[in-house]
Amino acid sequence: MTRNNDLVISTTTDAGVAGTAVPTDAELARSLGGDFHSDHLTVNGVRLHYVAGGRGKPLILLPGWPETWWEFRKIMPALAAAGHRVITADLPGMGTSAKPAGGYDKKSMANVVLGLVRAFGYDRVDIAGHDIGAQIAFSFAANHPEATDRVAMLDILHPDESVYELRMVPLPGQLYHPWWFAFNHVTELPEQLLAGRSRLLVDWIFDNFLVNRDAVDELARAVYAHHYDDPDNIRGGNAWYGTFGQDVVDLAGYDRVRAPILGMVSNLADGAFAAQMRATLPTQATDVRVVVVPDSGHYLVEESPQTVIDHLTQFFA
């Protein structure tokens, strides 16, 4: 057994998920304190796992790859204390949420998020997403303006035609090349290679895209690997990338988003991410502000939680 953050990596498992035994979602949620709790509900025919806590204006948090709702653990209590009802959900294909055969384009996933919002009885919400979650948050605002107050996009933009120009093979001296974008488009083989061995991928991703590798600790890595050891979760996560072509088509038909958007971006790839966000977001939305999170890699929610808390608290106030 390994003890970390007052939780024990033990023999307790979530039903139906193969791999390393970790604390259950219910145990992880309780460890956040307050009234945070874990549960499931079915919306649009998709069973979703969520964790919720706090009181006040609803704030939806959407995680990215290769993580789960647990990536927000460091900021959820502070956001709840700032007067928000904080709700984070595992996306379709993630954690203990359902893994449907299709519906992984960001527009369809945004529709599922809307179902979650309505199931909680809310008319309008604030929404923040990281990585794939940021893409869904943008699609939510574009397709459901009547339900959107403010949007925060962390380090990733909605897929556009530039995804077809991403360099899979690096130039000499090029530090960043997103090989997994292509790998995650491959069908069936990733499940065969990674099922039961996803910790290798999880460690590589964090070790290469964090400034401080310890920001994602042993417990978090075990939680993520535990869920992505499951072949259906690998398939679901890959499908978020495999639908980029449809996402590009959908984006071309969207009007400019009118909800205020906060872009939070790391200095990854020597500032290329920040430059792209500054150049692109104003063409897609009418009210945009972009802030750079210094000394942080892609997983800025885990690496610079206080900076994220400060900006989100101010933006969503």
N, C-alpha and C positions, 0 to 999 in steps of 0.2 A: 504494500500500500504506500502511496505517496501523499503526504499532507501538504496542501498549498492553499494560501488565502483562507485558512480555517475550514477548507473543504477537503474531503478525502477522496482520492481516486481509488475506488474500492471495487467490490463485486456487484454493486448496484448498477443496473442498466435500464435504459428506456426500452420498452417492449418493441420488438420488431426491428431494432437497429443492431447490426453486427459490429464487432470491433472491440477496441479497448474499453473496459468498463470505466465509467465516469459517474459523478453525481448526476442524478436526474435533473430535468429542467425544473421540477418543483423545488428541489433542494437548492439549485443555483439561484432561482428567483428569491427564495426566502433569505438567502445569504446577503441580498441587497438591502435588507432591512425594510422598515416601513410596512406598507401593505402590499408590496409587490407579490404577485402570484402568477402561476403558470396555468394555462388552460387551453382548450381547443374549441373551435366552433366551425361550422360549415357554412360557407358563403359561395354563391354561384356554383354550387356543386363541388367545391374544393374544401377539404378539411384543413384548416390552418391552425398552427400552434402560435400562441401569443403569450407575452408576459406584460402585465399592466400594473400600474401603481400610481399613487399621487392623486391630487384633486385639482381641478381648474380647467383651463382651456386645453382641449385635446391636442397632443403632439404625437404624430405617427413617426416611428423610426424604422427605416428599412435597411437591412444589412447587405453585405456584399460577399464576393467569392474570395477565398474558400472559408468563409466564416458562417456563423449563425447569429441569432439575436444576442448571444453572449458578448459580441464585440462592443456592445453599448454599455456594458456593466459599469464602467468607470464614470459614465456621465448620467446615467438614469436617475440615481438618487438626487443629484444636484438639480437636475431639471425638474424633478417632482417638487423639490423644496422651493423652487422658484415660481411655483404656481401653475404647474402643468399636470394634466392627466397624461402620463407617458405610456404609450402603447407601442411595443415593438413586436413584429411578427416575423416568423420564419417564412420566407418566400415559398411558393409552390416549388417542390423539388429540393427543399432545404430542411434540415433537422427532422423533426417529427411531423412536419406538414405533409400533405399528400403529394404524390409524385405522378401527376396525370400523364397521359400519353402525349398531350400537346398543350398549347396555350402558353408558351414561354416567351412569345414576343412581348415587348414592354407594354403595348397597348392592352393586350389581354390581361397581363398581370396587374396593370393599373385598374382595370375593371374589377379584379378580385379585391384589390385594396379598397376600392369604393364600396364593395359589398361588406367588407369588414367595418368601414366607417359607419355605414348605415345600420349594420347589426348592433353597433354600440349606441345607436340612436342619435348620432351627430349629423348636423346639416353641413357644417364647414369645419375644416381642420387645418392646422399647420402640419407640414410634412418635411422630413429630412431623410436623406438617403446617402449611403456611402457606396461607391463602386457600382455594381449592378443596381443596388438600391437607389442610387442617385438617378440612374436612367429611368427607373420606374417612377420616381418622384416627379421628374420632369414630364413624363407621359401623363401622369395623373393630372398635373396642372394644365396641360395642353388639352386633354380630353374632358376634364371635369372642372372647368373654371368655377362653376356654381358651388363646388364643394371645397375650393382651395382658398385659403387666406394667404399664407406665405410658404415659400419653398427654400430649403437649403440643400445644395448639391455639393457633396464632399468628394473632390479629387477626380471626378469622372463626368464627362458630358454624355448626352444621348448619342447613340450611334448615328453617324452621318457618312457621307461617301468617303471621308478620309480613312475609314477603317480598311478600305480596299488598298490603301497605299502604305499600310503599316509594314515595316521591314522585319521579316522573320529571321533573316540572317544578318548579323550585325556587320557594319562597316568596321575596318580596323580602328580600334580605340573606342568604339561605340559601347557605352555601358548598358544601355537599356534597349532590349529588343523583346517584344511581347510574344514569345514563341507559343505561349499557352493559348493565345487567340486562335491559332491554327490547330493546335492539338485538341482544343475543346470543340472544334468543328468535326472531328473524326467520330464516326459512329462505331459503337460496340467495343472497339479496341481499348479506349481509356478505362472502361469498367473492368476489362480483363486484366489490365496492367496494374490498376490502382486498388481494386477491392482488397481490403485487408492490409494495404500497404500505403495508405494515403498520408501517413505521418511523414514519409519521405518528401512528398510534395509540399505538405504544410510547412515543414521546417525549411525547405529550400526557398519557398516564397517569402516567408517572414525574414529569414536570414539575409536575403538579398534586397528586400524592400523596406527595411527598417534602418534608421540611423542607430537606434538603441535596440539591439536584439532582445534584451530582457523585457522590453515593453509588452511583449506577448509571452506570458510566462508558461511554465510547464502545464499548469491546469488548463489554460486556454487552448494550448496546442493539443492537449489530449482530448478536450471537448470537440474541437473542430475535426481532428482526425477520426474520432469515434463516429461522427456522423458521415463524413465523406468516405469512410471505409465501406459504406453500404452501396452496392452497385446502382440502386435506383437514385440515390442522392448524387452519385457521380454523373449519371445520365441526366438528371434534372439540372445540375449545375452546368454541364456542357451545353444543354439546350438553351440556356440564357445567351450563350455566345452563338450557337448555331442558328438563332433567329435574327441575327444582326441584319441580314438582307431584308427581311420584312420590316424591321425597325427603320431602316434607311428609307424605304418606300413610304412608311407611315409618316415619318418626319417631314417629308416633302409636302404633305397635305395639311400640316398643322399651321394655324395662324400663330402669330407671335404671342407668347404667354404674357398676360397682363399682371398676374400676381407677382409681387416683389420676390426676387430671387437673390439669395446669398450663395456665392460660390466660394468654397474654402478649398484651397489647393496647396499641395506640398511643393517643394522645390525639386521634386524628382526629375531625373534626366536633365540636370543642370538648368532647371527653370523652364523646360519645354512645356511641361504640363501647365504651369502658370500662364505662359504666353498664349497657349492655345485657348485656355478658358477665358482670358481677357479679350481675345480676338473673336471668339465664337459666341459666347453667351449674349452679348448685346445684339447680335443678328437674330437671335431666337426669342428674345424677351424684351419688354419695354422698360423694365425697372430692375437694373442689375447692379450689384456691387460684388467685387471680388477681393478676397483677402488671402494673403499667403501665410501659411503656418510655417514659421522658420524652424530649422533643425528637426524636421520630421520627414519620414518617408511616406509611402502611400497609405499606410495604416495609421493615419493621424489621429483617429478617435482613440486608439489604444496608446499611441506614443505621446500625444500632446493633449490629454483629456481636459486639463484646465483651460487651455487656450480654446478648445472647442466649446467647452461649457460657457466661457465668457462671451464668445461671439454669438452662440445660439441663444443664450439668455437675453442678450441685448437685442438681437434681431427679432426674436419672437415675443418680446415684451409687449 
